[in-house]
Amino acid sequence: MKLRPIAVLTALALLTGCTAPAQATDPAPAVPQSELRLLAPGPGSALNEQGFFAVDTLSEEGPSVLTFYDFEEMGQRVLCDAPDCTHDSDACPAACSGAIYLVGDTLLAMTADTSTSYCNYTRLERRSAQDGRLLDQRLVLYGWQSVTPYTDGSALYACLNGDLVRLDVSTGLETVLKRRFLTESRSPLGILGDRVLWDTTETDDPTTRVLSLMQDDYSLQPLFRFAQGSVKLLCLEQDTLYWADTKTGIVYAGNSSGESQPVTDALTSYRWVRTEDDWSSVQSWGGQVVDGKLLVDVTEPDLLSSTCYAVDLSSGEISPCPLTDYWNGYSHPVAVWAETEHGLLVSQHERVMRTTMGQDGGFVTYESDRTLYGFLTPEDFFAGRPKYRMMTSLSI
């Protein structure tokens, strides 16, 4: 994975009290569309060529802390430089919580502010991507922690309470680019070509689903229209959006010009649907394109398991991906988070025993899952060979 390096950013204003976030009055420059990137949840939101950052819990009583999974060292380390620190209290310099994003050389951690009962804001921490040290923190508009933002390498963008908002990473200054952009807080579907793709409904017909591309003036240009429930979105990969027709199971590919064509009808021959005419088992955002194949996750009729199928985009043929990951009580397809020079970044789960304080003041022990990360070659992934190279993990 290649990320464009940018200059080290200047410091944000230090948070000194519960004050409203600053907002700019001058218009912000147009978004440089060619560098847009969706910061989707998971390792991909804070990933670089060396590894990825993650907020993790190392002890049952301690705080969550900022860590780094190093691809070369094949392990996780805490980004704390305090001598003899045990990372089990809020005094640890790495204590951190919330969603985390990597933008250039800066890490942004966002969580709901709970310092008072009346400050309804998001707490933003800016940290160095070199060593994880806290640079500063401030309050910003509420809602950043609840949506998936996108970035152009110097700012974050999100739809908060219906308004399209830009947050400058170097200053923390927020600018409302367009009031009433949508009717509510919402995450974009992703980046299609060089535009942001949004999922909305027809203004005068709520039964019609509209996928629209955002223009330079922040207006929305309708691209595709579907009857509600008639399609399941599968994947958005660079210049192409993939979806499945919920009646026929045929997979289609569409582009930023509004053109579409069928990719394969091979899914129609599989009997995993709940009823003959119900293709709701083809889940939205079932995967991504890996090594020229579209991954589609399908829920089995028992509703307790799902299977990943690889659609060859050149031939239209499909084949199952046999590898599974057991968590939350049933089997899931193995998640692929990124393609790297070390192989496919994947995750597995491990059953662990945890202890917590019960309502009666006594201790309660229960089973849970912890996430482990590692690598597979594309060949082993598609062939179903579990030749994982797992990284060491510090999380509980």
Phi, psi and omega in degrees: 000134180248132176238138181287122178287142176230168183292155176298136186273155179282164186288146172276164177292136180289136178287122181242351180186181182271087181238157181293145178297145179287144177229141181282152176254337178278146178299142178275154177294157179297150180292128175290098193298329187291346184247017182290143180211129177281133180262072184290152180302150180109185182304331183295341181283344181217050187249137169225188185290337182273335183165206177215153179268148179209144172266122187224161177252126185258342180214155185293329182260345185273173180280167169285147185227159179278128181229171178223127173269112184267120183292325180286316181279348179056043180199172182252139176225153178276135181272071182226130180250012180281126181300135175061019179287135179261000174060028183245017176214167180292349178286346179295130180300339181269358180304125189201153179211167176092188177286145182231138182228143175255119178233108185063236178259018184237138174259135178241122176250131184232131177211158179296135180283126180237021183290332177222171181274352185239351178276102183263068184231175172257135176270123180254125171250134175250126183232156178284133176282352178283314184225001177080001184293146180287125178268315180185172178212158182199171174262139176230178183304143180292139175120342180302324184284352186252354182237167174264113181274173170231165185223156172248010180101347179226350181210160172255150179227141178202159173261109183246120182052035178091347181263140175276121188237142176246131177244114179286122184293328185280339183237340186078005182283130179258139178233129174278110182283323180205122175287147179052042175299314171228183184269351183200171174297135182202146176267144176289158175291325182155198181250120178249112187067246179239028181229157176273131182256128182242147180253117183225188174237158178298135184303315183257009180210091182294352178276357181251125178268132183238126172258123188232146175263135179278134181265177182298332179267013178070015172276162181252126179256113180304137182244307178229143175237134179225150169292140181304132179084357184275344180223156170239119179289134184254312188194146173239114186233104177055256186265005189225136173252130180248140175212163177245137174287126186286347178266321186254338184082001179289135178266133180242159174234132179235156181239179184288355175267359180087008179271146179216158177206152179291143178259314180200148171249015184293335180293337184290344183270000182260141186258051180257000182281157183286322174226168186300324185255007185253109178256025179292347178290342173281103191284152174296141179052059183285354180167213180207174177275122180232120177055041177079010180236139177271122179271128181236120176270130182234128177282132181285162183301334180284354179064007183251358180208165178218157183234142176262131176242139179259121178261116177287114186286346178272327183249340183083358180283152179235154178210148180286149171256104193288340186292139182230167180221116184269120175200159181057029173093355177204172187277138177234157170296151177294129180279133174254119185264331183192157169260123182232173178290348177268355183122193178282128175280117184232170178230153173225159179242149181233133178286132180225160176259133179237157179233136179219167179277126179279173181295335180271006180090352178270169181270139180240131178255136182213162178271145177210184180235145170237148185267132176242147181240149179194198185230150171224148171285152177304323181297316179291324180298309184287333179275351180078025178267116184280055180269063182288144168244093188275144174274148176290145184235143178260349185290155177270000000 
